[in-house]
Structure formats: structure tokens, C-alpha cells
Amino acid sequence: MRQLTFGAALVAVAAALALPGFAPAAARNATLTGTDGPGFTITMSKTTVKAGTYTIVIHDKSNIHNFRLTGPGVNKLTSVPWVGTKTWTVKLNKGIYKFDCDPHAAIMKGVLRVT
């Protein structure tokens, strides 16, 4: 009887961890959003994150801009005439990552710090 109770408890714990509200913080916060345009703006949803693997959703809203993310081990970009949404999966290591619009890098830029 004790083994059955312990087994049932293990099943309950595993089910709870599978629910979105009970997922570890790292799993819940593993998505970042980057946006360029439609004006001369470029943003990232967070400016500091912990090292790890992230899904990055890019909303490229202008055919005169692109979104480029560079840093330790990462060089991802959208193309200038393209408009739409792209999803990247990237491993972010400790360090500084820069995001910018290639044609307008002097005014459209930002920094993502990874700790």
C-alpha cells in the first residue's frame, strides 16, 4: 500500500510540473521578443537575462529595416526587404549581445546582457 501511495505522489508531482503555472522559472521565461519598425525603433523584450537556451520571436515590421542579434556564438538576422515574424532558438552565453538594424545601426541599436 505504501508503494502505491508513493507512486501516486510521484505521478501527481510530475503532472504538476508539466502545468505552465508550475514550470520552473527558467522554462517559463525562455522566450524573448525583438521588434524593429515600423518607425525608426528597435526593441528587445528584456535587457538582462540569465544564460541559457531561448526562443526569440522577431517581429520585423518594415521593409527598410532588419533585426540582427550578435554576441558570443550568435549571429542571426532578418533581411532588409522582408517583413514578418521569425522564430529563432539560440543558446545565449554569459556576455554582451547587441541588436541593431544594419542600414540604420547608428540610431537603431540596443544591448542584451546575459549573466
Secondary structure, DSSP 8 states (H G I E B T S, - for coil): -HHHHHHHHHHHHHHHHHSGGGS-HHHHT-EEEEEE-SSS-EEES-SEE-SEEEEEEEEE--TT---EEEETTEEEE--SS--EEEEEEEEE-SEEEEEE-GGGTTTSEEEEEE-
